[in-house]
Amino acid sequence: MDEDQKARDVEAYMALRLSEMRQAAGWSFTKLAEKMENVGCPIDRSSLQKIENGKPRRKITVNELVAFSMVFDAPIATFLDIENDDEQDWLIRALEQSERLASIAIQARKDYSASVERLKEIVDSDPKFKARIQERFAKNLYAEIPFFELFTDDAFIEATVSGNALLTTAYDVLGGETGPLDDHPLKRKIDRSEDGE
């Protein structure tokens, strides 16, 4: 395709898009002319008709293209039938990177699940180890959220646990059996300080 043909195709596409967008907005040529004037690019109704329906079509100037973009609140690319190879290449690279990250995440979830299952077996057979994990969970929970919210908002605690790797891991290894948080030494220390000890 020669350059003149490409230019004609782009001009035809611009006219088609302009017509589609004007009609979708429910605007007459007169209304669109008013909107164009409001953004500082006066163009009369008959010129708009010639852009859309003229034989040959009236060409759109760069200033008019920018004004159409403003009037319809749409990117300039909306009016152009141009494939941007650089942008497409970038998007494909971004997709490929996302695919690689998804693959890593899937493998990490499998590895995590296998590790947690091994640790659960140990927790089930070793009460001392279970107590250590419960202590670790409580310590990290108290470090993560303010004490006064600890027992008043279960949804907040659940959100905190799910957003913290240390808490999530301990919770998963314990199968949700986090132990008696009321007996945690930090809570006892806070209780004593509140009692004036």
N, CA and C atoms as an extended XYZ file, in Angstrom:
591
Properties=species:S:1:pos:R:3:atomname:S:1:resname:S:1:resid:I:1 pbc="F F F"
N         0.855       -1.181        0.000 N   MET     1
C         0.000        0.000        0.000 CA  MET     1
C         0.897        1.239        0.000 C   MET     1
N         0.622        2.174       -0.943 N   ASP     2
C         1.452        3.379       -1.004 CA  ASP     2
C         1.029        4.378        0.073 C   ASP     2
N         1.862        5.414        0.270 N   GLU     3
C         1.628        6.393        1.340 CA  GLU     3
C         0.315        7.153        1.150 C   GLU     3
N        -0.024        7.487       -0.107 N   ASP     4
C        -1.280        8.203       -0.350 CA  ASP     4
C        -2.481        7.362        0.066 C   ASP     4
N        -2.420        6.073       -0.245 N   GLN     5
C        -3.525        5.182        0.126 CA  GLN     5
C        -3.638        5.066        1.640 C   GLN     5
N        -2.474        4.953        2.330 N   LYS     6
C        -2.484        4.885        3.793 CA  LYS     6
C        -3.120        6.133        4.381 C   LYS     6
N        -2.749        7.299        3.853 N   ALA     7
C        -3.295        8.565        4.347 CA  ALA     7
C        -4.800        8.613        4.137 C   ALA     7
N        -5.257        8.156        2.954 N   ARG     8
C        -6.699        8.158        2.688 CA  ARG     8
C        -7.437        7.218        3.640 C   ARG     8
N        -6.831        6.059        3.923 N   ASP     9
C        -7.456        5.108        4.841 CA  ASP     9
C        -7.573        5.694        6.248 C   ASP     9
N        -6.527        6.377        6.712 N   VAL    10
C        -6.560        6.997        8.036 CA  VAL    10
C        -7.612        8.094        8.071 C   VAL    10
N        -7.673        8.904        7.025 N   GLU    11
C        -8.669        9.979        6.966 CA  GLU    11
C       -10.085        9.405        6.980 C   GLU    11
N       -10.306        8.329        6.236 N   ALA    12
C       -11.634        7.702        6.206 CA  ALA    12
C       -11.986        7.140        7.581 C   ALA    12
N       -11.008        6.534        8.233 N   TYR    13
C       -11.248        5.978        9.560 CA  TYR    13
C       -11.570        7.085       10.562 C   TYR    13
N       -10.823        8.196       10.492 N   MET    14
C       -11.078        9.327       11.385 CA  MET    14
C       -12.501        9.840       11.192 C   MET    14
N       -12.929        9.972        9.952 N   ALA    15
C       -14.285       10.456        9.669 CA  ALA    15
C       -15.331        9.484       10.213 C   ALA    15
N       -15.088        8.189       10.036 N   LEU    16
C       -16.009        7.179       10.545 CA  LEU    16
C       -16.102        7.239       12.068 C   LEU    16
N       -14.951        7.308       12.740 N   ARG    17
C       -14.941        7.372       14.208 CA  ARG    17
C       -15.641        8.631       14.704 C   ARG    17
N       -15.389        9.754       14.025 N   LEU    18
C       -16.033       11.009       14.409 CA  LEU    18
C       -17.553       10.865       14.309 C   LEU    18
N       -18.015       10.295       13.217 N   SER    19
C       -19.450       10.097       13.015 CA  SER    19
C       -20.032        9.186       14.098 C   SER    19
N       -19.348        8.074       14.385 N   GLU    20
C       -19.820        7.132       15.406 CA  GLU    20
C       -19.897        7.794       16.780 C   GLU    20
N       -18.868        8.547       17.117 N   MET    21
C       -18.823        9.161       18.442 CA  MET    21
C       -19.849       10.287       18.572 C   MET    21
N       -20.016       11.050       17.517 N   ARG    22
C       -21.012       12.133       17.537 CA  ARG    22
C       -22.407       11.550       17.716 C   ARG    22
N       -22.704       10.508       16.951 N   GLN    23
C       -24.031        9.895       17.038 CA  GLN    23
C       -24.246        9.214       18.393 C   GLN    23
N       -23.196        8.570       18.918 N   ALA    24
C       -23.312        7.925       20.233 CA  ALA    24
C       -23.592        8.952       21.323 C   ALA    24
N       -23.033       10.155       21.160 N   ALA    25
C       -23.273       11.228       22.131 CA  ALA    25
C       -24.643       11.861       21.940 C   ALA    25
N       -25.285       11.572       20.807 N   GLY    26
C       -26.594       12.151       20.520 CA  GLY    26
C       -26.516       13.607       20.098 C   GLY    26
N       -25.392       13.990       19.483 N   TRP    27
C       -25.182       15.387       19.098 CA  TRP    27
C       -25.456       15.592       17.616 C   TRP    27
N       -26.039       16.709       17.310 N   SER    28
C       -26.187       17.141       15.913 CA  SER    28
C       -24.860       17.768       15.485 C   SER    28
N       -24.748       18.074       14.183 N   PHE    29
C       -23.557       18.788       13.711 CA  PHE    29
C       -23.460       20.153       14.392 C   PHE    29
N       -24.596       20.788       14.598 N   THR    30
C       -24.614       22.107       15.242 CA  THR    30
C       -24.103       22.010       16.675 C   THR    30
N       -24.549       20.978       17.405 N   LYS    31
C       -24.119       20.790       18.796 CA  LYS    31
C       -22.619       20.528       18.857 C   LYS    31
N       -22.106       19.692       17.946 N   LEU    32
C       -20.674       19.414       17.923 CA  LEU    32
C       -19.894       20.678       17.596 C   LEU    32
N       -20.397       21.484       16.675 N   ALA    33
C       -19.735       22.750       16.336 CA  ALA    33
C       -19.646       23.652       17.567 C   ALA    33
N       -20.708       23.695       18.374 N   GLU    34
C       -20.699       24.494       19.610 CA  GLU    34
C       -19.649       23.968       20.584 C   GLU    34
N       -19.591       22.660       20.729 N   LYS    35
C       -18.613       22.049       21.643 CA  LYS    35
C       -17.187       22.344       21.186 C   LYS    35
N       -16.959       22.287       19.878 N   MET    36
C       -15.626       22.584       19.339 CA  MET    36
C       -15.252       24.034       19.628 C   MET    36
N       -16.195       24.932       19.468 N   GLU    37
C       -15.922       26.344       19.747 CA  GLU    37
C       -15.604       26.541       21.226 C   GLU    37
N       -16.295       25.808       22.087 N   ASN    38
C       -16.071       25.913       23.534 CA  ASN    38
C       -14.664       25.499       23.949 C   ASN    38
N       -14.029       24.626       23.165 N   VAL    39
C       -12.654       24.224       23.491 CA  VAL    39
C       -11.627       24.995       22.668 C   VAL    39
N       -12.081       26.040       21.997 N   GLY    40
C       -11.157       26.938       21.300 CA  GLY    40
C       -10.805       26.553       19.885 C   GLY    40
N       -11.639       25.734       19.255 N   CYS    41
C       -11.368       25.329       17.874 CA  CYS    41
C       -12.655       25.458       17.062 C   CYS    41
N       -13.007       26.688       16.684 N   PRO    42
C       -14.262       26.873       15.958 CA  PRO    42
C       -14.254       26.167       14.600 C   PRO    42
N       -15.353       25.495       14.324 N   ILE    43
C       -15.552       24.829       13.037 CA  ILE    43
C       -17.059       24.845       12.779 C   ILE    43
N       -17.451       25.178       11.563 N   ASP    44
C       -18.893       25.304       11.311 CA  ASP    44
C       -19.523       23.947       11.008 C   ASP    44
N       -20.842       23.925       11.093 N   ARG    45
C       -21.626       22.711       10.901 CA  ARG    45
C       -21.370       22.079        9.540 C   ARG    45
N       -21.308       22.898        8.500 N   SER    46
C       -21.125       22.345        7.150 CA  SER    46
C       -19.751       21.692        6.998 C   SER    46
N       -18.736       22.234        7.665 N   SER    47
C       -17.405       21.606        7.610 CA  SER    47
C       -17.424       20.240        8.278 C   SER    47
N       -18.157       20.128        9.376 N   LEU    48
C       -18.281       18.834       10.050 CA  LEU    48
C       -19.005       17.830        9.155 C   LEU    48
N       -20.041       18.292        8.467 N   GLN    49
C       -20.764       17.409        7.547 CA  GLN    49
C       -19.847       16.940        6.423 C   GLN    49
N       -18.986       17.842        5.926 N   LYS    50
C       -18.067       17.472        4.833 CA  LYS    50
C       -17.006       16.487        5.313 C   LYS    50
N       -16.600       16.603        6.597 N   ILE    51
C       -15.635       15.633        7.136 CA  ILE    51
C       -16.264       14.241        7.134 C   ILE    51
N       -17.510       14.165        7.577 N   GLU    52
C       -18.160       12.861        7.704 CA  GLU    52
C       -18.680       12.320        6.372 C   GLU    52
N       -19.236       13.206        5.536 N   ASN    53
C       -19.977       12.723        4.363 CA  ASN    53
C       -19.498       13.262        3.028 C   ASN    53
N       -18.538       14.162        3.024 N   GLY    54
C       -18.131       14.814        1.780 CA  GLY    54
C       -17.537       13.867        0.758 C   GLY    54
N       -17.671       14.233       -0.512 N   LYS    55
C       -17.067       13.484       -1.624 CA  LYS    55
C       -16.279       14.475       -2.465 C   LYS    55
N       -15.019       14.643       -2.276 N   PRO    56
C       -14.176       13.987       -1.271 CA  PRO    56
C       -14.412       14.580        0.121 C   PRO    56
N       -13.945       13.854        1.115 N   ARG    57
C       -14.094       14.315        2.496 CA  ARG    57
C       -13.189       15.514        2.754 C   ARG    57
N       -13.637       16.368        3.664 N   ARG    58
C       -12.782       17.464        4.117 CA  ARG    58
C       -11.777       16.874        5.099 C   ARG    58
N       -10.514       17.247        4.957 N   LYS    59
C        -9.468       16.733        5.843 CA  LYS    59
C        -9.578       17.379        7.219 C   LYS    59
N        -9.193       16.626        8.228 N   ILE    60
C        -9.174       17.114        9.606 CA  ILE    60
C        -7.781       17.656        9.894 C   ILE    60
N        -7.721       18.873       10.429 N   THR    61
C        -6.419       19.447       10.793 CA  THR    61
C        -5.972       18.863       12.135 C   THR    61
N        -4.699       19.035       12.434 N   VAL    62
C        -4.163       18.554       13.709 CA  VAL    62
C        -4.878       19.241       14.875 C   VAL    62
N        -5.082       20.551       14.769 N   ASN    63
C        -5.783       21.281       15.834 CA  ASN    63
C        -7.194       20.734       16.039 C   ASN    63
N        -7.872       20.411       14.945 N   GLU    64
C        -9.220       19.855       15.054 CA  GLU    64
C        -9.191       18.473       15.705 C   GLU    64
N        -8.199       17.673       15.351 N   LEU    65
C        -8.069       16.344       15.939 CA  LEU    65
C        -7.892       16.438       17.456 C   LEU    65
N        -7.039       17.359       17.883 N   VAL    66
C        -6.833       17.565       19.322 CA  VAL    66
C        -8.132       18.031       19.980 C   VAL    66
N        -8.838       18.942       19.324 N   ALA    67
C       -10.103       19.445       19.870 CA  ALA    67
C       -11.155       18.335       19.935 C   ALA    67
N       -11.243       17.482       18.905 N   PHE    68
C       -12.177       16.352       18.946 CA  PHE    68
C       -11.856       15.450       20.147 C   PHE    68
N       -10.567       15.233       20.364 N   SER    69
C       -10.131       14.424       21.498 CA  SER    69
C       -10.623       15.024       22.812 C   SER    69
N       -10.538       16.351       22.922 N   MET    70
C       -10.998       17.037       24.136 CA  MET    70
C       -12.519       16.980       24.266 C   MET    70
N       -13.208       17.253       23.181 N   VAL    71
C       -14.675       17.296       23.200 CA  VAL    71
C       -15.266       15.937       23.578 C   VAL    71
N       -14.703       14.866       23.032 N   PHE    72
C       -15.226       13.528       23.302 CA  PHE    72
C       -14.535       12.863       24.487 C   PHE    72
N       -13.566       13.579       25.094 N   ASP    73
C       -12.813       13.047       26.233 CA  ASP    73
C       -12.264       11.661       25.902 C   ASP    73
N       -11.567       11.596       24.771 N   ALA    74
C       -11.022       10.332       24.286 CA  ALA    74
C        -9.595       10.568       23.798 C   ALA    74
N        -8.727        9.572       23.930 N   PRO    75
C        -7.368        9.727       23.418 CA  PRO    75
C        -7.371        9.953       21.907 C   PRO    75
N        -6.386       10.659       21.430 N   ILE    76
C        -6.271       10.920       19.987 CA  ILE    76
C        -6.234        9.607       19.208 C   ILE    76
N        -5.608        8.596       19.791 N   ALA    77
C        -5.503        7.303       19.103 CA  ALA    77
C        -6.872        6.716       18.773 C   ALA    77
N        -7.907        7.126       19.500 N   THR    78
C        -9.267        6.658       19.225 CA  THR    78
C        -9.688        6.990       17.798 C   THR    78
N        -9.170        8.086       17.274 N   PHE    79
C        -9.564        8.554       15.945 CA  PHE    79
C        -8.643        8.027       14.843 C   PHE    79
N        -7.602        7.304       15.219 N   LEU    80
C        -6.610        6.864       14.238 CA  LEU    80
C        -6.612        5.349       14.126 C   LEU    80
N        -6.541        4.859       12.928 N   ASP    81
C        -6.456        3.420       12.693 CA  ASP    81
C        -4.995        3.072       12.447 C   ASP    81
N        -4.223        3.204       13.500 N   ILE    82
C        -2.784        2.992       13.366 CA  ILE    82
C        -2.367        1.924       14.355 C   ILE    82
N        -1.668        0.927       13.894 N   GLU    83
C        -1.111       -0.065       14.791 CA  GLU    83
C         0.258        0.417       15.207 C   GLU    83
N         0.412        0.610       16.483 N   ASN    84
C         1.690        1.067       17.008 CA  ASN    84
C         2.503       -0.160       17.383 C   ASN    84
N         3.437       -0.537       16.494 N   ASP    85
C         4.213       -1.751       16.713 CA  ASP    85
C         5.012       -1.688       18.002 C   ASP    85
N         5.573       -0.515       18.330 N   ASP    86
C         6.347       -0.387       19.562 CA  ASP    86
C         5.469       -0.658       20.774 C   ASP    86
N         4.269       -0.089       20.773 N   GLU    87
C         3.361       -0.301       21.901 CA  GLU    87
C         2.930       -1.759       21.968 C   GLU    87
N         2.626       -2.356       20.815 N   GLN    88
C         2.230       -3.759       20.795 CA  GLN    88
C         3.367       -4.646       21.302 C   GLN    88
N         4.596       -4.340       20.869 N   ASP    89
C         5.748       -5.113       21.340 CA  ASP    89
C         5.894       -4.994       22.850 C   ASP    89
N         5.724       -3.775       23.365 N   TRP    90
C         5.826       -3.562       24.806 CA  TRP    90
C         4.744       -4.347       25.541 C   TRP    90
N         3.528       -4.344       25.002 N   LEU    91
C         2.432       -5.068       25.643 CA  LEU    91
C         2.686       -6.575       25.650 C   LEU    91
N         3.236       -7.089       24.558 N   ILE    92
C         3.562       -8.519       24.500 CA  ILE    92
C         4.643       -8.848       25.524 C   ILE    92
N         5.659       -7.984       25.637 N   ARG    93
C         6.709       -8.212       26.644 CA  ARG    93
C         6.114       -8.185       28.054 C   ARG    93
N         5.197       -7.261       28.302 N   ALA    94
C         4.549       -7.187       29.617 CA  ALA    94
C         3.737       -8.455       29.884 C   ALA    94
N         3.050       -8.950       28.851 N   LEU    95
C         2.283      -10.187       28.992 CA  LEU    95
C         3.212      -11.361       29.301 C   LEU    95
N         4.319      -11.459       28.575 N   GLU    96
C         5.272      -12.549       28.798 CA  GLU    96
C         5.857      -12.487       30.207 C   GLU    96
N         6.168      -11.280       30.679 N   GLN    97
C         6.682      -11.114       32.041 CA  GLN    97
C         5.628      -11.560       33.058 C   GLN    97
N         4.377      -11.200       32.818 N   SER    98
C         3.292      -11.610       33.715 CA  SER    98
C         3.137      -13.126       33.721 C   SER    98
N         3.291      -13.745       32.555 N   GLU    99
C         3.209      -15.205       32.474 CA  GLU    99
C         4.330      -15.859       33.279 C   GLU    99
N         5.551      -15.299       33.170 N   ARG   100
C         6.673      -15.838       33.945 CA  ARG   100
C         6.407      -15.702       35.444 C   ARG   100
N         5.909      -14.530       35.852 N   LEU   101
C         5.616      -14.312       37.271 CA  LEU   101
C         4.511      -15.243       37.760 C   LEU   101
N         3.505      -15.464       36.924 N   ALA   102
C         2.425      -16.382       37.300 CA  ALA   102
C         2.968      -17.794       37.473 C   ALA   102
N         3.874      -18.196       36.597 N   SER   103
C         4.482      -19.520       36.690 CA  SER   103
C         5.271      -19.664       37.993 C   SER   103
N         6.028      -18.625       38.332 N   ILE   104
C         6.793      -18.632       39.587 CA  ILE   104
C         5.845      -18.698       40.777 C   ILE   104
N         4.762      -17.915       40.729 N   ALA   105
C         3.799      -17.893       41.834 CA  ALA   105
C         3.127      -19.254       42.009 C   ALA   105
N         2.782      -19.900       40.903 N   ILE   106
C         2.147      -21.220       40.977 CA  ILE   106
C         3.093      -22.226       41.610 C   ILE   106
N         4.361      -22.208       41.174 N   GLN   107
C         5.345      -23.129       41.744 CA  GLN   107
C         5.582      -22.816       43.217 C   GLN   107
N         5.639      -21.523       43.554 N   ALA   108
C         5.848      -21.130       44.953 CA  ALA   108
C         4.694      -21.617       45.827 C   ALA   108
N         3.450      -21.524       45.318 N   ARG   109
C         2.302      -22.020       46.090 CA  ARG   109
C         2.411      -23.533       46.328 C   ARG   109
N         2.854      -24.265       45.302 N   LYS   110
C         3.023      -25.714       45.455 CA  LYS   110
C         4.093      -26.015       46.498 C   LYS   110
N         5.235      -25.326       46.392 N   ASP   111
C         6.327      -25.534       47.348 CA  ASP   111
C         5.893      -25.165       48.762 C   ASP   111
N         5.157      -24.054       48.887 N   TYR   112
C         4.671      -23.602       50.194 CA  TYR   112
C         3.747      -24.653       50.801 C   TYR   112
N         2.821      -25.153       49.997 N   SER   113
C         1.874      -26.160       50.494 CA  SER   113
C         2.597      -27.412       50.962 C   SER   113
N         3.593      -27.851       50.199 N   ALA   114
C         4.349      -29.044       50.581 CA  ALA   114
C         5.103      -28.806       51.888 C   ALA   114
N         5.701      -27.646       52.030 N   SER   115
C         6.440      -27.311       53.245 CA  SER   115
C         5.514      -27.242       54.453 C   SER   115
N         4.365      -26.595       54.285 N   VAL   116
C         3.396      -26.484       55.383 CA  VAL   116
C         2.904      -27.868       55.797 C   VAL   116
N         2.652      -28.735       54.838 N   GLU   117
C         2.189      -30.089       55.166 CA  GLU   117
C         3.228      -30.838       55.995 C   GLU   117
N         4.522      -30.704       55.645 N   ARG   118
C         5.583      -31.355       56.422 CA  ARG   118
C         5.616      -30.806       57.848 C   ARG   118
N         5.503      -29.467       57.971 N   LEU   119
C         5.533      -28.848       59.301 CA  LEU   119
C         4.297      -29.216       60.120 C   LEU   119
N         3.155      -29.371       59.479 N   LYS   120
C         1.934      -29.788       60.193 CA  LYS   120
C         2.122      -31.168       60.828 C   LYS   120
N         2.777      -32.063       60.087 N   GLU   121
C         3.032      -33.405       60.621 CA  GLU   121
C         3.874      -33.321       61.886 C   GLU   121
N         4.872      -32.437       61.876 N   ILE   122
C         5.726      -32.270       63.056 CA  ILE   122
C         4.923      -31.665       64.205 C   ILE   122
N         4.117      -30.637       63.903 N   VAL   123
C         3.283      -29.995       64.928 CA  VAL   123
C         2.358      -31.021       65.578 C   VAL   123
N         1.780      -31.906       64.762 N   ASP   124
C         0.851      -32.913       65.290 CA  ASP   124
C         1.541      -33.913       66.218 C   ASP   124
N         2.828      -34.146       66.004 N   SER   125
C         3.523      -35.157       66.806 CA  SER   125
C         4.427      -34.558       67.886 C   SER   125
N         4.613      -33.258       67.898 N   ASP   126
C         5.550      -32.638       68.844 CA  ASP   126
C         4.897      -31.428       69.522 C   ASP   126
N         4.329      -31.619       70.727 N   PRO   127
C         3.643      -30.526       71.420 CA  PRO   127
C         4.547      -29.321       71.711 C   PRO   127
N         5.838      -29.583       71.985 N   LYS   128
C         6.755      -28.461       72.251 CA  LYS   128
C         6.916      -27.585       71.008 C   LYS   128
N         7.054      -28.231       69.857 N   PHE   129
C         7.197      -27.475       68.605 CA  PHE   129
C         5.919      -26.687       68.326 C   PHE   129
N         4.775      -27.318       68.586 N   LYS   130
C         3.491      -26.640       68.387 CA  LYS   130
C         3.402      -25.403       69.279 C   LYS   130
N         3.818      -25.548       70.534 N   ALA   131
C         3.781      -24.406       71.460 CA  ALA   131
C         4.701      -23.279       70.975 C   ALA   131
N         5.855      -23.648       70.429 N   ARG   132
C         6.780      -22.623       69.906 CA  ARG   132
C         6.167      -21.876       68.729 C   ARG   132
N         5.482      -22.593       67.852 N   ILE   133
C         4.840      -21.946       66.701 CA  ILE   133
C         3.706      -21.045       67.181 C   ILE   133
N         2.936      -21.520       68.180 N   GLN   134
C         1.860      -20.685       68.731 CA  GLN   134
C         2.426      -19.410       69.356 C   GLN   134
N         3.534      -19.558       70.077 N   GLU   135
C         4.191      -18.395       70.687 CA  GLU   135
C         4.666      -17.425       69.605 C   GLU   135
N         5.229      -17.980       68.560 N   ARG   136
C         5.704      -17.140       67.444 CA  ARG   136
C         4.529      -16.400       66.792 C   ARG   136
N         3.424      -17.103       66.585 N   PHE   137
C         2.239      -16.473       66.007 CA  PHE   137
C         1.773      -15.317       66.889 C   PHE   137
N         1.649      -15.585       68.195 N   ALA   138
C         1.169      -14.546       69.117 CA  ALA   138
C         2.114      -13.345       69.131 C   ALA   138
N         3.408      -13.605       69.184 N   LYS   139
C         4.393      -12.510       69.207 CA  LYS   139
C         4.269      -11.645       67.957 C   LYS   139
N         4.176      -12.277       66.804 N   ASN   140
C         4.063      -11.520       65.551 CA  ASN   140
C         2.723      -10.804       65.436 C   ASN   140
N         1.666      -11.416       65.965 N   LEU   141
C         0.356      -10.777       65.930 CA  LEU   141
C         0.351       -9.522       66.798 C   LEU   141
N         0.908       -9.635       68.006 N   TYR   142
C         0.969       -8.470       68.896 CA  TYR   142
C         1.854       -7.374       68.309 C   TYR   142
N         2.893       -7.770       67.595 N   ALA   143
C         3.782       -6.771       66.980 CA  ALA   143
C         3.109       -6.080       65.800 C   ALA   143
N         2.198       -6.791       65.145 N   GLU   144
C         1.594       -6.280       63.912 CA  GLU   144
C         0.420       -5.345       64.157 C   GLU   144
N        -0.407       -5.651       65.147 N   ILE   145
C        -1.608       -4.824       65.341 CA  ILE   145
C        -1.656       -4.256       66.754 C   ILE   145
N        -2.250       -3.092       66.907 N   PRO   146
C        -2.371       -2.483       68.237 CA  PRO   146
C        -3.163       -3.397       69.171 C   PRO   146
N        -2.716       -3.463       70.418 N   PHE   147
C        -3.328       -4.372       71.389 CA  PHE   147
C        -4.827       -4.148       71.550 C   PHE   147
N        -5.253       -2.887       71.598 N   PHE   148
C        -6.663       -2.621       71.886 CA  PHE   148
C        -7.595       -3.150       70.808 C   PHE   148
N        -7.080       -3.418       69.608 N   GLU   149
C        -7.941       -3.947       68.545 CA  GLU   149
C        -7.942       -5.470       68.509 C   GLU   149
N        -7.069       -6.074       69.278 N   LEU   150
C        -6.849       -7.509       69.159 CA  LEU   150
C        -8.110       -8.342       69.370 C   LEU   150
N        -8.899       -8.000       70.361 N   PHE   151
C       -10.043       -8.851       70.677 CA  PHE   151
C       -11.372       -8.220       70.297 C   PHE   151
N       -11.356       -7.087       69.607 N   THR   152
C       -12.614       -6.412       69.296 CA  THR   152
C       -13.023       -6.518       67.832 C   THR   152
N       -12.112       -6.858       66.962 N   ASP   153
C       -12.449       -6.856       65.538 CA  ASP   153
C       -11.821       -8.059       64.848 C   ASP   153
N       -12.564       -9.173       64.804 N   ASP   154
C       -12.034      -10.398       64.201 CA  ASP   154
C       -11.705      -10.220       62.725 C   ASP   154
N       -12.516       -9.438       62.005 N   ALA   155
C       -12.262       -9.224       60.572 CA  ALA   155
C       -10.926       -8.519       60.375 C   ALA   155
N       -10.615       -7.581       61.255 N   PHE   156
C        -9.331       -6.871       61.165 CA  PHE   156
C        -8.176       -7.836       61.397 C   PHE   156
N        -8.334       -8.716       62.391 N   ILE   157
C        -7.283       -9.696       62.681 CA  ILE   157
C        -7.094      -10.626       61.484 C   ILE   157
N        -8.200      -11.111       60.908 N   GLU   158
C        -8.102      -12.003       59.747 CA  GLU   158
C        -7.405      -11.314       58.581 C   GLU   158
N        -7.736      -10.054       58.344 N   ALA   159
C        -7.093       -9.308       57.256 CA  ALA   159
C        -5.612       -9.127       57.542 C   ALA   159
N        -5.272       -8.877       58.799 N   THR   160
C        -3.869       -8.704       59.180 CA  THR   160
C        -3.103       -9.999       58.979 C   THR   160
N        -3.694      -11.110       59.416 N   VAL   161
C        -3.036      -12.413       59.270 CA  VAL   161
C        -2.819      -12.738       57.801 C   VAL   161
N        -3.838      -12.539       56.977 N   SER   162
C        -3.718      -12.911       55.563 CA  SER   162
C        -2.745      -12.011       54.810 C   SER   162
N        -2.458      -10.820       55.338 N   GLY   163
C        -1.542       -9.905       54.663 CA  GLY   163
C        -0.128       -9.946       55.201 C   GLY   163
N         0.174      -10.880       56.104 N   ASN   164
C         1.489      -10.944       56.724 CA  ASN   164
C         2.032      -12.356       56.575 C   ASN   164
N         3.176      -12.495       55.922 N   ALA   165
C         3.731      -13.821       55.638 CA  ALA   165
C         4.041      -14.600       56.912 C   ALA   165
N         4.580      -13.933       57.937 N   LEU   166
C         4.915      -14.632       59.179 CA  LEU   166
C         3.661      -15.185       59.849 C   LEU   166
N         2.624      -14.358       59.893 N   LEU   167
C         1.381      -14.786       60.531 CA  LEU   167
C         0.672      -15.863       59.720 C   LEU   167
N         0.628      -15.680       58.411 N   THR   168
C        -0.049      -16.655       57.552 CA  THR   168
C         0.605      -18.020       57.661 C   THR   168
N         1.932      -18.039       57.630 N   THR   169
C         2.646      -19.314       57.687 CA  THR   169
C         2.383      -20.026       59.006 C   THR   169
N         2.524      -19.307       60.114 N   ALA   170
C         2.271      -19.925       61.420 CA  ALA   170
C         0.825      -20.410       61.511 C   ALA   170
N        -0.105      -19.595       61.038 N   TYR   171
C        -1.526      -19.961       61.074 CA  TYR   171
C        -1.767      -21.234       60.258 C   TYR   171
N        -1.175      -21.303       59.069 N   ASP   172
C        -1.360      -22.480       58.213 CA  ASP   172
C        -0.733      -23.722       58.836 C   ASP   172
N         0.476      -23.573       59.398 N   VAL   173
C         1.153      -24.713       60.017 CA  VAL   173
C         0.352      -25.224       61.211 C   VAL   173
N        -0.242      -24.301       61.957 N   LEU   174
C        -1.031      -24.681       63.132 CA  LEU   174
C        -2.439      -25.143       62.768 C   LEU   174
N        -2.797      -25.030       61.505 N   GLY   175
C        -4.144      -25.407       61.089 CA  GLY   175
C        -5.205      -24.566       61.769 C   GLY   175
N        -4.847      -23.324       62.081 N   GLY   176
C        -5.790      -22.410       62.724 CA  GLY   176
C        -5.794      -22.499       64.239 C   GLY   176
N        -5.075      -23.475       64.802 N   GLU   177
C        -5.019      -23.615       66.267 CA  GLU   177
C        -3.906      -22.716       66.801 C   GLU   177
N        -4.229      -21.459       66.960 N   THR   178
C        -3.195      -20.478       67.321 CA  THR   178
C        -2.862      -20.466       68.796 C   THR   178
N        -3.636      -21.168       69.577 N   GLY   179
C        -3.348      -21.211       71.005 CA  GLY   179
C        -4.050      -20.091       71.740 C   GLY   179
N        -3.959      -20.120       73.061 N   PRO   180
C        -4.644      -19.123       73.882 CA  PRO   180
C        -3.896      -17.794       73.886 C   PRO   180
N        -4.350      -16.859       73.078 N   LEU   181
C        -3.681      -15.559       73.016 CA  LEU   181
C        -3.819      -14.795       74.326 C   LEU   181
N        -4.858      -15.098       75.108 N   ASP   182
C        -5.033      -14.413       76.397 CA  ASP   182
C        -3.871      -14.695       77.343 C   ASP   182
N        -3.214      -15.838       77.167 N   ASP   183
C        -2.125      -16.207       78.068 CA  ASP   183
C        -0.764      -15.731       77.579 C   ASP   183
N        -0.746      -14.998       76.485 N   HIS   184
C         0.532      -14.554       75.936 CA  HIS   184
C         1.236      -13.628       76.930 C   HIS   184
N         2.563      -13.784       77.119 N   PRO   185
C         3.297      -12.949       78.082 CA  PRO   185
C         3.147      -11.451       77.816 C   PRO   185
N         3.045      -11.059       76.538 N   LEU   186
C         2.883       -9.633       76.242 CA  LEU   186
C         1.565       -9.113       76.802 C   LEU   186
N         0.511       -9.944       76.703 N   LYS   187
C        -0.781       -9.517       77.236 CA  LYS   187
C        -0.716       -9.428       78.756 C   LYS   187
N        -0.078      -10.411       79.382 N   ARG   188
C         0.041      -10.371       80.844 CA  ARG   188
C         0.816       -9.134       81.279 C   ARG   188
N         1.879       -8.798       80.533 N   LYS   189
C         2.674       -7.611       80.865 CA  LYS   189
C         1.823       -6.347       80.730 C   LYS   189
N         1.032       -6.254       79.656 N   ILE   190
C         0.169       -5.086       79.450 CA  ILE   190
C        -0.883       -5.021       80.550 C   ILE   190
N        -1.465       -6.187       80.903 N   ASP   191
C        -2.474       -6.213       81.961 CA  ASP   191
C        -1.893       -5.707       83.278 C   ASP   191
N        -0.667       -6.139       83.610 N   ARG   192
C        -0.037       -5.701       84.853 CA  ARG   192
C         0.200       -4.199       84.847 C   ARG   192
N         0.638       -3.658       83.679 N   SER   193
C         0.906       -2.220       83.621 CA  SER   193
C        -0.390       -1.426       83.746 C   SER   193
N        -1.497       -1.970       83.239 N   GLU   194
C        -2.780       -1.283       83.360 CA  GLU   194
C        -3.304       -1.333       84.795 C   GLU   194
N        -2.904       -2.391       85.541 N   ASP   195
C        -3.333       -2.520       86.937 CA  ASP   195
C        -2.436       -1.727       87.878 C   ASP   195
N        -1.412       -1.067       87.340 N   GLY   196
C        -0.523       -0.244       88.152 CA  GLY   196
C         0.603       -1.009       88.793 C   GLY   196
N         0.857       -2.208       88.332 N   GLU   197
C         1.962       -2.991       88.907 CA  GLU   197
C         3.287       -2.555       88.323 C   GLU   197
